[in-house]
Amino acid sequence: MEIGEINQVIKSSSAEVEHVATLVLKHSTQHRDQLASFVSFSQIKYDSNTKVRLLEDNSIDTIISQVVQVCKEKLPGYMVPTYILPVSRLPLSVNNKVDNKALKALFSSVTAERLADRTQVVDKKRKDLSDTERTVQKVLADFLQLDIDNIDVNASFYQAGLDSISMTGFAKRLQENGIRNVNISSLLKRKPSNILQHQFWLISLDPTVASFAGIQDHQEKQSSTSLGASQLLAQKIQSFSTKHEQDVCKTLHLGHQDIQYILPCTPLQEGMLARYSSSDEKLYFNTFLYDVSSIYSESQVYEAWVKIINLYDILRTCFLQTEDGYAQICVKRSNIHWETYDMDVSESLIEVVRKSANIYLSSNRSLHTTPIHFLLLKREDRIILSASIFHALFDGHSWALILQDVERVLQDKSLPTRTSFSKALPVVLAVDMLSSERFWTNHLRLKQFYMFPSQSINAETASTTHKTLSLTAKYFEDGRKRFNCSTQAIYMAAWVNVLAKVSKSTFTFGVIVSGRSSETLDLTKCIGPLFNCIPCCLPLDSNTTWKELVTNAQAFIVESNTFQHTPLTKIKRWMQAKTEMFDTIFNVQIAAQDDRGDQLSLVERDTLSQADVRSAYSF
């Protein structure tokens, strides 16, 4: 960041501006560094004996407003000063240079209330706030339990007291109050100039009430265009269903009355199905073992799973290849594939599970029936439930929700309302390919995809290695506050640094995204495979600082959110990549306390022999 450039822009903004000094300072009441520009004016007369102080002259407020406007128009968002502070004069040292220590002392002596009053000044006192600005202002005040009069529409959310974690709760509160086009990505975006002039939005660490409201108003004006695109997509999905219905009924031996819907697959599902069908291995089947000993009866567990499967459409889905790609077919009622086996004490649990799963998977190699298989194993006083499921039906987030709902049924508790996968599908398919191509070709503009250094590995003896780092939550919280970023950005920066040490070059790596950010639906409660894997390349050399690396990681997380469902095959084609773009994958998953449920206890890998781990969990 060029401080001199900031000073030059401020000096050129008005003939009344005489001298400018910009410093990076942190007030004692705040958690991070901020830009503060001290400005003196030609109309204010002074001499060397004049005390250096903040001015309270209302006549210069108009000039400061002009300075702020010019800064927003000519500077990137991160270079716009948080504070424009009018001073009686700039203090000079004995060497006739600006005395930065004196300015720092002046800044520290100013109260937080007085700073807030001077924050990008006069605009906050205007009375002609838009309806959106008033709503956001009120919601922010209520959320932070502050007096609404103290919420400056031009002060950043972070200055008001939000952080990247509390943004999630704030976003939900905004949605509850009628602000529809809101997600974490839009909260972290800020216009560098008039939003109605369609300037590019730059990532900023200081989103404000006014800038955020401007984005929302702009999106509302574009809603008719978005609605047209949504209607066109709905027509394409309906056309796909109509075209292939007869073939589906004939091949799967189903009547029209047996089918709830026929839909195209997501790009991720397509990729899984293509690799599965071209391989002799039983790819993408996952098996989980749960200990249900002496908790519920066999019939209770069975009935609970039957209810959940018949409740959620994706769990009644099978697949069929068509000339237009794979179709996913949801049947109205599914015949659950459930087996019970009484084990002898001499039998190996792993061998029994493997044998049963292999027999089932061989019988349903075509995936023409829902690829879910259950095996209830009874041995002495222990009962183990083995659940095998194809990955095109779920993701990690979904599986946790499924287990929670199974337990709710077992405990005779009410079930939450969930968004069906069929309603979520249009969100996944509604990718703006033109904007996506522009984003990804810019992000991956180097067009060099460095692979992980190859090593000779014997597939027969290969095993998974788990490493645990014991770091306190405070360690990451301090880092998050220091760099003003999400925890994921810190993890990502650390991972990039490790890869660079291994390869001695810039790595492109895959990033697992949840795919659950939507402006129209609550996808956090949806059961289905919404995740995706997207490429990421963060520049790193010997001169890169940790702050720069973390900031770049945070920018990628925010910017890529809009393009989280871009098909990897499309990105590869746009980049004209002749090889795979990455062979390492980065994923951050924050485990909630109830992810596995209270009663359905997962049989830990540590209780199995190392040789059996891969077979037991990756059929």
N, C-alpha and C positions, 0 to 999 in steps of 0.2 A: 504494500500500500504506500503510495507516494503522498506524504503529508504536504509537500510543496504544491502538488496538483490541487489538493483541497483548498489550500490557502489562496491559490491563484484564482480558482473559480469564485470563491467568496469575494475577493477583491474586485473582480470584474463584474460582480452582480449589481453594484451600485456605486455611483460616483461619490456617495457620502461615506463609503467605507474607506478608512485611512490605513489602518494596520490590522494584521490578522496573525494569530498564533494558534495552531491546533496541536493538542496533546492527547495522548492515550492515557486516561486516568480512571481510577476506581475509587468511588466514594465509599466511605466507611459503612454506609447503610445498604450498599449493593454488593452483589456477588461476582461481578465481572467487570472487565475493562470496557470503557466506552469512549467515544470520540467527543471531545469538547473543544469548541473553537471560541477563542476570546477575540472580540472585535472592538476596535476603537473607531470613532467617527470624527470626520473633519468639522462637523458643526459643534462638537463639544470642545471648548477651549480648555487647555491645561498647560502646566509647566512642570518642571522636574520636582517641584514641591507638592504637586497634586497627589493626594492619596489614591492608591489603586483600590478601586471598589467596583462592585456591580452597580450599574445604573438602573434607576427606577423611572426614567423619563419616558412617559407614554408616547412622546412624539417620535421615538425611534422604532416603535413596534411595527410600523408599516414597512420600514426599511428591512427589519429582521425577517418579516414575512416574505419579502421579495428575495432576500438571501436564501431562505429555506427553499423557496420554489425553484430558484436557479440551481441550487445544489441537487434537488431531486431530478431536474431535467438533464443535467450534464454529468452527474456522477453515478457510478454503480451504487446500488442500494447499500452495500456494506461500507461505502466510503462517505455516506451522508452523515454529518455529525449529529449525534444525539442531542447535544446542547449547543446553541448559539448564544453565547453569554456577552452582553454589552458591558464594556468596562470603561472607566474614566480615562485610562491610558494603559499602554502596555509597559510593565516594569522592565528596566534595563539593568544589566549587570555592569560591573566596573569596566568590562571590555566592550561596553556599548552594544551588547547583544541581548535578546529577549531573555529575561530571567525566568526560566522554566520553574525553578524551585518556588519562586514567589507566586506564580500562577497556580502551582499545585497546592500551595498553602491556602490561597484564596478559595480554590475549589473545595478543599476539605473543610473550610470554615463555614461554607454555605449549608444551610439546613436542607434536609430532603424535601420539605414542603416548598421551600423557595426554588429549589432546582426543578421540581415538578411544575411550578408556576411558570418557569422560563423554558420548559421543554418545547422546542420548535414552535414557539411562542403563540402568537395571537389567534391563530385559527381556532383554538379550542374554545374561545369565548364567543365564536359566531353562533347565532341562534338558528340559522337555517340548516340544521342537520337533516339528512335524508331519513326516511322511515327506517331503512336498513341500519344506518349508523346509530339511530336512537335505540333500536332493538338490541344490537350487538353491545352497545354501551351499557344498557340496563342489565342484560344477561351477565356481562362481565362483572358488573358491580355486585349483583346478587351472588354470583359464583364465588367471588373473593370476599364477600361480606364487607364491601366498602361503600362509602357514600358516593352516589352517582355523580355528585358535583366534583369529585376528585378524580374521575375517570376522564383523562384527556384523550380525545379521539385521535390525536397525532402522536401520542406516546405509545411505545411498543407494549405488546402483551407481556413481554418479559419484565419490563419496568413496573408494570402493574402488579406482578407477582406470579404469573404463570411460568411453567417450565415445559419442556417437551413431553413430560409424563402427564402432568395435569391437563395438557392440551386435549387428551382423549376425553376426559370428563367434560371439559368445556365444549368440545365439538358435539357431544350428545345433548348437552343442555341447549345449544343453539338449535339443533334439529327439533327439539321439543317445543321451541318457541317460533317455529315456522321458517327458519333459515334452512332451506332444503339442500342447496348445493354446497355442502360443507363436509370436508374430511380433513385429516391431519395435513395432507399435502397442501390444500388451499389455505389452511391456517398459517403455514410456514412460507407462503408466497406473498410477495409485495410488489406493487408496480413501481418502476423507477420514474415513471412520468404518468401523464393522464391515461387512465385505463381505457377511456373511450377512443383514444387515438390508436388503439391496438398495438401498442409497443410490446416488445417481448418482456415477459415477467421474469425478474431475476430473483434467485434465491437470496433471502436476507435473514439475518439473525434477529431482526427487529420488525416483525409484522405488527401492524397497528389496527385500531378499530376502523379508522377511515379507509386505509388501503384495503383491508379485508372486505369492508362493506362495498367498496368499489368493484372488487372482483365478483362479489355475489350479484350485484346489480347488472354487471356485464353478462354474467352467465344467464341471468333471467332473460335478458334481451335475446340471447342465442337459443332459448329453449325451444322455439318453434322449429328451428333447424334440427336440433337434437331429436325432437319428437318425430320429425319426418324420417330421420335415419332409423329410429327405433321401429317405426311402423314398417319400413322397408325390410328390416331384419326379421321382424315377425312374419312377414309374408314369405320370406325365403325359407324360414323354419317350417312353416305350414306346408309350403310346396314340397319340401323334402319329405315330410311325413306322408303326404298324399301320394307322391310318386312311388314310394317304396312299401306302402302298406300291404298291397297284394302279395308281393314277394316275401315279406316278413311272415305273413299268415301262412303261406304255403310252406316255406322252409322250416318254420318253427312249429308247425302243426297247431296253430292257434286260430281261434275265431276272432272276428273283429271286436266282438263283445268282451274278449279276454284282455284286450290291450288298452292300457291307460293312455300311453302316448308313444310316439316314435320321434326321436330327435337326432340331429347330427351330434357327433362327439366333439368335445373340446380338442384343441390341438395337442394338449398334453395326453389326453386319452388316446388320441390317434397314434401318437408316438409310442405309447406303451403297447398298444394292440399290434402295431406293425412289427415291433421288435419281438414281441411274444410269438406272433404267428410265423416269423422267419427263423426262430430258434427251436432247437430240440429241448432246450432247458425249460424248466417251469418258472419263467421269469415273472417278477412282480407279484408273486403270491407271498403273503406274510402270514405266519402262524404265531398265535399268542396262546400261552398256557395260563389258566387261572385256577387258583385253588378255591374251591367252593365247599370244602369239607365242613360238615356238620353245621351249615348255615341255613340252607334251603333244601327242599326236596328236589329230586330230579324233575318232577312234573312242574314245580314252581319255576325253576330255571328255564325249562323248555317253553312254557307258556309266556314268560316274560320276553324271551327273544322272538317268539312268534308275533307278539303284539307290536314290538318295535319294528320288526321287518315289514309288517303289513301297514305300519303307520308312515314310514318314510320311503318315498318313491325310489331313491337311488339304491336301496337295499333289495329292491324287487326288479333289478335291471339286468338284462343280458345283452349280448352284442352280436351283430351280423355285418359282414362285409358287403358293401354294395358298390356299384360303379361310381358313386359319388363319395366314397369313403365309408368309414364304419358308421353304422347306426346303433344307437342305444335304445333298447325297447323296454319299457316298464310295463310289466303285467299287473293286472288288478289284484290278483291273489297269488302268492308265491308258495310253492311246496318246499318248505325248509328241509335241507338235507341234514338230517340229525341221526347220529349213530350212538349206541351205547355199548360199552365193552367192559366186561369183567376181567380184570387183569390177574394173572397169577403172580405171586410174590417174586418169582424168579425172572419175570419178564422185564425188559428194559423199557422204561417209559418212552424214551426217545425213539426207540425202534418201533414201538407200537404206533406212535403218532406219525412217524415218517411213512410207515407202510400204509396206514389208513389214508393219509393225505395223498400219497402217490396214486393209490387206486382211484380215489375220487377225481383227482386232476386228470388222470388218463381217460376217465369216462366222460369228462366234460371238457375235452381239449378244444372243442369248437367254441366254447363259452356261450352256447345256445341256451343254456339255463343259467340262472343267477349264480355266479362263481363264489358261493359262500358255503363252507362246510364246517359242521360241528361234530366233535367227538367227545362224549362224556365217558371218562375213564374212572372206574371204581376199583380201588385196591385197598383191602383191609379197611382202615378207618379214614382213608383219604379219597377225596373225589376231585378230579382234575378236569376242567373243561378246556378242550383245545378248539380254537376258532381260527380257521383259515379263510382268508378273504383276498380277492384280487384288488390290486392297488388302484385300478381305474374306478373303484367304487368309493374310495375314502381317502382322506389324508390324516395326518396326525391330530389336527384340531378336531376333525369329525369323530375320530375313534374315541377321543375323550368324552365328547358329547353323547355318543352312543352308549358308552358304559354308564355314564351318569343317569341316562334315561332308563336303562335296564334296571338299575338299582332303584329308581323311583317307582317303577312298576312292582318290583319285589317288595318294596316297603309300603305299597299302596298309597303312594303320593301322587299328586297331580303332575302332569307333564307340561313343560313350557311350550309356547307357540314357536314354531321354527319355520324359517323360509325354506320352501321346497327347492330341490336342486333344479327342477324344471324351470322355476322362475329365476333362478340364479344364472342359468345357462346363457340367456341373451346378454347379460353383463359381461360374461367371459368372451363371447363371440363379437361383441360390439367394439372392436379395435379400429381406431382411425389409422389405417395403414399408411396414409400419406404423412401424417404427423409422426407416426412411429418410425418410419424409414428415416425421416429427417433427424429424429432424436438419436437413433442407434448409430447411424453412419457418422454423426458428429462425435458421439461418445467413443466409438471404436475407430476413429479416423486413422489411427496408425496402421490398421489392417495387419498387425503382426500378432499372431496368437501363439505365445510361448507355452509349450507343454511342460509338465512336470518331468524332471530328469528321469529317464527310463531306468528301471532296475530289473534284474533277472529274478523273477518270482516263480516258485514252484506252486502251481495252483492246488496241488494235493496237500501241501503242508502250510499253505497260507492261512493266516488267522487275523482276526480283528484285534487291534490294540486300543485299549481305553486308557486315557490319562485324566487324572483329576487334579485340578488346581484349587488349592484352598485359599481363596481370596474373600475378604469380607465385603459385604454390600457397600459399606462406607467407602471402600477403595474405588469402586466404580461410580458411586454417587459423587465423590469429590472430583473425579475426572470429568463426569458429565457436567457438573457445574463449572468447572474450570474452562472447558472447551465449549460449553453451552450447546450440547448435542445430546443425541439419544445414546443409550447404553449400547445399542447395536452398532453405532458408528465407531465406538471405542473398540469393540470386539473386531470389527471389520478391519480397522486400521492396524491392529495387532497382527491379524492374519496376513495382511498384505506385507507387513514387515518381515514376518517369518518366511513367506514365499520368496521374497527378494533375497534373503540370506541364502536360501537353498539354491536359487536359480541364477543369482547375480544379474537379473534382468527384470523388466516389468512384466508381470504376469496378468493374463486374462483368466478369471476364475468364474465359476458359476455361483449364483446367489439364489437360494431358495426363498421365494416370497409367498406370503399366505394367500394372496389373491382375494382378500376379503374386504378390501376398501371399495366402497360403493356410495354414490351420492343418492341413490334411490332406494336401495334395499339394505336391511340389516343382515349382512352376510356372516357376521360373527356367530350367528345361531344356525347357520345352514349346515346340513350334513351332506357332504359330497367332496369330490376331489377338485378343490378350487386353487390349489397351490400351483406354482409354475417355477421354472428355473430360467434365469436370465443371466446374460454375461455382464461382467463388470471388469473395468480396467482402470486402476487408479495410478497415476504417475508417481513414481518414487525414484529419487536419486540421492546422491550423497548430500545435497544441499536442502533436501526437503525436511522441514521441521515437523514435529509431532502434531502441532496445531494445524498446519497446512494439510497433513494427511487426514486427520480426523475431520476437518472442515470439508475436504473433498469427499470423504465417505458419507458424511451427513447430506451433502448436496446431492450425491447420487441416490441415496435412499429416498429423498423427497422428490427429485425430478423424475425418477424412474417409476414412481408410484402410478402415474397416469398410464404408463405403458407396461404394467405388470403382466398383462395377459398376451403380450406379443408372442406369436409362435416362434420358437427357436429356429425352425426351418426357414422362416421368412428372414430373420436376422442374418442367418448364414448366407442366404441368397443375396441379400442386399450388400453384404460385405465381400461377396465373391470369394468366400473362404473355401480353399481347396482341402483343408484339413479340419478336424474338429476344433472348435474355438476354445475349448477348455477341457481339462480332465481332473480338476479339483473342484469341490463344491463346498460352499460356505453356508452354514445354517445356524441361526440363533433361535433357540426355543426356550422361553421362560416357562418353567413347569409350575403349574398351580398346585396347591396342596391336594385338591380333589381330582386331579387329572385321571387317576386310575380308579377312583371310586373308593368307598370305604369297605365294602363287603367283598367285591370281586378282586381278590388280591392276586396281582400278577406274580407268577412263579419267576423269581429273579434268575438272571443268567448265572449268577454266582453259585446257585445251587446245582447247576448242571456242570458236567465235565467240559473242559475247554474244547475237546474234540467234537462235542455234540452241539455246541452253541450255534454254529452256522446252520446246521441241518434243522435244528429246532425252531429257528426264527426266520428262515428265509427259503421256504419251499417255493 
